[in-house]
Amino acid sequence: MDLATFLVQCLNAVQYGLLLFLVASGLTLIFGIMGVINLAHGSFYMLGAYLAFVLAPYFANSFLAMLVVGVMLAAAFGFVLEWVFFSFLYQREHLQQVLMTYALILVFEEARSMLVGNDVHGVPIPPWLAGSFALGELMSYPWYRLFASAACIVLATALYWVVNRTRLGMMIRAGASNREMVRSLGIDIQLLYRVVFAGGVALAALAGMIAAPMSSVYPGMGSGVLIICFVVVVIGGIGSITGALVASLLVGFVDTFGKVFFSEYSGIGVYLLMAVILVWRPEGLMKGRS
């Protein structure tokens, strides 16, 4: 492998890992802070991809505006969904959470089929991000993938700042540690959880919108992402945003370079990584850290 090819694969690994972090960070917020095993989280990623497909014709000249509108719609959807369904799950057993969220997957898939059909769709790359730049004499790298990585870095930084440097983040961390104490201090823990859930849905949907121009938009696309996101949450440590970031990048590099060097066995690389880390640190890499 020459230097240019190695750089391209590194960029691919970082881009995949950062995009995975957007989805996994929402899951680790919902799972780690609210205690809900949300099997429907991959459907929110699919929701974002289909939002990009539906909104693209109306925002042909403003891709960033499309992302903003899509995130607002996804957050509003998450807010209502938590109010109607998830607010009843906090005190129930995990089995009931699994059954209800699995039922939501079926509902979302059927709704998607009725609204947009079962065809595979594509989302055009915005003209100002089309093309690529040279890496060496023979290799090039798309501008859009670089934009996706940069956008994810900005969002990861903003999320870390909100969780660790704001009053809202302080309430979120306190609610994760002792919800009864937070309630006794006069904080509406139900509203706080609703905001957290809406934020988790918005992050997953945003990841889907960013990924849509790089890949096809197709039925069931959230299932594979959900499995990998649970792997990231377990590796990083349940409830840790920093852990989700580190684990996402690890998974990105293992998956990308596994496909390059061990294509026949690349499918087990990520799960082997999870097994090794759990043997070393059963609670994950960053358990206890925000």
Legacy VTK file of the C-alpha trace (Angstrom):
# vtk DataFile Version 3.0
C-alpha trace
ASCII
DATASET POLYDATA
POINTS 290 float
0.000 0.000 0.000
1.472 3.339 -1.070
1.184 6.540 0.960
-1.687 8.035 -1.070
-3.796 4.892 -0.721
-3.055 4.758 3.002
-4.158 8.384 3.405
-7.379 7.733 1.500
-8.185 4.758 3.725
-7.411 6.808 6.849
-9.762 9.549 5.669
-12.436 6.946 4.933
-11.988 5.431 8.398
-12.246 8.818 10.131
-15.263 9.832 8.067
-17.070 6.561 8.792
-16.177 6.694 12.472
-17.340 10.284 12.902
-20.618 9.611 11.095
-21.129 6.557 13.274
-20.494 8.737 16.321
-23.448 10.979 15.450
-25.788 8.007 15.536
-24.149 6.326 18.537
-24.046 9.516 20.623
-27.827 9.781 20.396
-28.162 6.137 21.379
-25.782 6.461 24.325
-27.727 9.489 25.571
-31.027 7.604 25.433
-29.638 4.288 26.666
-27.159 5.570 29.233
-29.087 8.510 30.660
-32.724 7.453 30.308
-32.154 3.721 30.755
-34.239 2.753 27.716
-33.068 0.024 25.340
-34.160 1.637 22.093
-34.059 -0.861 19.234
-35.790 1.709 17.021
-32.795 4.062 17.029
-31.603 2.804 13.642
-34.984 3.804 12.226
-34.204 7.424 13.105
-31.078 7.165 10.943
-33.277 5.847 8.133
-35.737 8.678 8.799
-32.970 11.214 8.222
-31.925 9.611 4.946
-35.497 9.638 3.643
-35.948 13.217 4.849
-32.945 14.154 2.722
-34.519 12.375 -0.266
-37.882 14.119 0.221
-36.504 17.589 1.001
-33.714 17.645 -1.617
-35.948 18.889 -4.501
-37.150 21.813 -2.366
-33.643 22.840 -1.265
-31.689 22.254 -4.453
-29.681 25.441 -3.928
-29.252 25.292 -0.162
-28.009 21.998 1.232
-27.266 23.447 4.677
-30.816 24.829 4.945
-32.104 21.347 4.116
-30.058 19.899 6.977
-31.409 22.495 9.405
-35.033 21.876 8.393
-34.550 18.116 8.542
-33.012 18.286 12.026
-35.866 20.470 13.282
-38.469 18.058 11.899
-36.660 15.059 13.390
-36.350 16.753 16.806
-40.057 17.612 16.803
-40.875 14.028 15.847
-38.659 12.721 18.664
-40.271 15.091 21.176
-43.760 13.828 20.318
-42.634 10.193 20.157
-41.158 10.353 23.668
-44.344 11.940 24.980
-46.646 9.370 23.354
-44.625 6.151 23.826
-41.269 6.288 25.597
-42.405 8.254 28.654
-44.242 5.136 29.823
-41.175 2.884 29.633
-38.786 4.300 32.232
-40.076 2.245 35.147
-40.745 -0.912 33.153
-38.602 -3.971 32.588
-36.120 -4.090 29.725
-38.130 -6.853 28.035
-41.098 -4.515 27.639
-38.809 -1.812 26.281
-37.356 -4.227 23.727
-40.799 -5.429 22.621
-42.217 -1.932 22.188
-39.229 -0.484 20.385
-39.116 -3.529 18.074
-42.787 -2.931 17.326
-41.893 0.661 16.436
-39.359 -0.643 13.894
-42.178 -2.541 12.157
-44.431 0.506 12.263
-41.730 2.783 10.823
-40.906 0.311 8.035
-44.563 -0.037 7.069
-45.063 3.743 7.162
-41.971 4.206 4.998
-43.302 1.657 2.504
-46.671 3.397 2.244
-45.249 6.916 1.965
-42.231 6.521 -0.354
-42.382 2.919 -1.588
-39.742 0.218 -1.545
-37.466 1.477 -4.315
-33.832 2.440 -3.833
-33.298 6.194 -4.094
-30.361 8.542 -4.416
-29.749 12.034 -3.074
-27.616 14.350 -5.235
-24.441 15.858 -3.837
-24.719 19.669 -3.683
-22.856 21.309 -6.608
-20.497 23.283 -4.349
-19.285 20.014 -2.812
-19.030 18.032 -6.027
-15.700 16.848 -7.346
-12.559 15.802 -5.501
-9.034 16.941 -4.679
-5.802 15.182 -5.550
-3.893 12.932 -3.166
-0.730 12.056 -5.013
-0.532 11.507 -8.756
-3.240 8.845 -9.074
-5.509 9.135 -6.035
-8.203 11.679 -5.247
-10.679 12.199 -2.434
-14.247 13.615 -2.709
-14.897 17.029 -1.238
-18.246 15.864 0.114
-16.656 13.183 2.300
-14.308 15.811 3.706
-17.307 18.044 4.397
-19.058 15.151 6.183
-16.034 14.636 8.426
-15.739 18.359 9.200
-19.458 18.641 9.982
-19.261 15.678 12.354
-16.233 17.186 14.132
-18.091 20.468 14.645
-21.151 18.642 15.968
-19.070 16.412 18.253
-17.381 19.500 19.722
-20.739 21.223 20.197
-22.223 18.147 21.861
-19.261 17.836 24.247
-19.611 21.537 25.137
-23.350 21.237 25.795
-22.975 18.160 28.008
-19.961 19.408 29.988
-20.153 23.212 29.980
-23.821 24.225 30.090
-26.603 24.204 32.663
-28.608 21.831 30.475
-25.678 19.434 30.389
-25.346 19.636 34.157
-29.008 18.701 34.551
-28.618 15.845 32.065
-25.631 14.424 33.936
-27.397 14.825 37.267
-30.529 13.151 35.919
-28.451 10.208 34.760
-26.942 9.794 38.251
-29.972 10.344 40.479
-33.287 11.256 38.900
-35.133 11.401 42.240
-32.707 13.987 43.629
-33.026 16.066 40.458
-36.807 15.926 40.748
-36.654 16.989 44.387
-34.678 20.080 43.354
-37.627 21.245 41.268
-36.349 20.231 37.839
-38.932 18.738 35.481
-37.154 15.455 34.831
-39.868 14.352 32.390
-39.316 17.432 30.218
-35.551 16.969 30.524
-35.797 13.397 29.261
-38.059 14.554 26.439
-35.416 17.066 25.331
-32.672 14.431 25.552
-34.698 11.984 23.483
-35.494 14.634 20.861
-31.788 15.463 20.676
-30.886 11.802 20.226
-33.381 11.427 17.395
-32.107 14.623 15.753
-28.484 13.417 15.874
-29.354 10.066 14.292
-31.474 11.730 11.615
-28.727 14.251 10.861
-26.266 11.376 10.368
-28.718 9.817 7.923
-29.111 13.081 6.015
-25.356 13.552 5.730
-24.844 9.927 4.668
-27.629 9.948 2.058
-25.628 11.609 -0.776
-22.758 9.154 -0.208
-24.894 6.023 -0.361
-28.285 4.891 -1.541
-31.469 5.460 0.431
-33.139 2.078 0.776
-35.558 0.118 2.998
-34.125 -1.356 6.185
-30.968 0.742 6.064
-31.166 1.422 9.794
-30.816 -2.207 10.888
-27.085 -2.565 10.225
-26.352 0.842 11.738
-28.242 -0.080 14.912
-26.106 -3.172 15.551
-22.849 -1.270 15.067
-24.104 1.554 17.302
-24.769 -0.848 20.154
-21.223 -2.165 19.674
-19.912 1.416 19.914
-21.936 2.135 23.062
-20.701 -1.044 24.746
-17.059 -0.433 23.783
-17.097 3.220 24.797
-19.000 2.756 28.049
-22.729 3.218 28.520
-23.628 6.895 28.921
-20.230 8.290 27.911
-20.136 10.719 24.972
-16.330 10.717 24.988
-16.344 6.930 25.019
-18.740 6.876 22.055
-16.362 9.107 20.082
-13.282 7.001 20.859
-15.139 3.753 20.165
-16.588 5.081 16.888
-13.135 5.987 15.581
-11.758 2.592 16.657
-14.597 0.820 14.877
-14.082 3.010 11.808
-10.408 2.091 11.516
-10.919 -1.608 12.267
-13.759 -1.899 9.751
-12.052 0.108 6.993
-8.629 -1.495 7.179
-10.157 -4.905 7.842
-11.894 -4.684 4.464
-8.586 -3.692 2.839
-6.338 -6.381 4.325
-8.739 -9.154 5.378
-11.756 -8.745 3.127
-12.995 -12.311 3.660
-12.997 -11.942 7.448
-13.682 -8.212 7.808
-17.201 -8.828 9.104
-15.931 -10.211 12.419
-13.254 -7.590 13.039
-15.498 -5.124 14.878
-17.003 -7.819 17.097
-13.571 -9.237 17.852
-12.506 -5.736 18.910
-15.525 -5.527 21.223
-14.728 -8.932 22.763
-11.095 -7.989 23.436
-12.011 -4.659 25.030
-14.721 -6.203 27.212
-12.268 -8.804 28.490
-9.851 -5.977 29.346
-12.436 -3.410 30.565
-15.886 -4.997 31.129
-17.532 -1.577 31.678
-16.139 -0.047 28.495
-13.293 2.326 27.776
-14.739 5.491 29.310
-17.367 4.295 31.794
-18.091 7.042 34.310
-16.810 9.847 32.051
-19.166 12.217 30.267
LINES 1 291
290 0 1 2 3 4 5 6 7 8 9 10 11 12 13 14 15 16 17 18 19 20 21 22 23 24 25 26 27 28 29 30 31 32 33 34 35 36 37 38 39 40 41 42 43 44 45 46 47 48 49 50 51 52 53 54 55 56 57 58 59 60 61 62 63 64 65 66 67 68 69 70 71 72 73 74 75 76 77 78 79 80 81 82 83 84 85 86 87 88 89 90 91 92 93 94 95 96 97 98 99 100 101 102 103 104 105 106 107 108 109 110 111 112 113 114 115 116 117 118 119 120 121 122 123 124 125 126 127 128 129 130 131 132 133 134 135 136 137 138 139 140 141 142 143 144 145 146 147 148 149 150 151 152 153 154 155 156 157 158 159 160 161 162 163 164 165 166 167 168 169 170 171 172 173 174 175 176 177 178 179 180 181 182 183 184 185 186 187 188 189 190 191 192 193 194 195 196 197 198 199 200 201 202 203 204 205 206 207 208 209 210 211 212 213 214 215 216 217 218 219 220 221 222 223 224 225 226 227 228 229 230 231 232 233 234 235 236 237 238 239 240 241 242 243 244 245 246 247 248 249 250 251 252 253 254 255 256 257 258 259 260 261 262 263 264 265 266 267 268 269 270 271 272 273 274 275 276 277 278 279 280 281 282 283 284 285 286 287 288 289
